[in-house]
Amino acid sequence: MDESLAERLSRYFDKAGLKFSSVKVLEESGRDVWDAARNYFNDAAHFREDGDLVSALAALEYAEGLVDAGRMLGLISAEHTGELE
């Protein structure tokens, strides 16, 4: 059975929440990356509340990508780095 967009989004929010709860800023320049990621995460939640699930998913993926990029650059750390698949 195919997973609905709402179900997938809910699962992604759960996993992203774990990752985001473990973020630590390691370098001062990582603060901007982390702030942008949190803003996208909050936007995603707002879109989801408004029923705009496509925009919510897009914003959530941007947020998760920023955390991953910051981690790869050594600007932030995140313990929960599992795929959101």
Protein Blocks (a to p, Z undefined) as FASTA:
>chain_A
ZZdfklmmmmmmmmmmmmmmmgccfbfklmmmmmmmmmmmmmmmmmmmnopaklmmmmmm
mmmmmmmmmmmnopaccfblcdfZZ
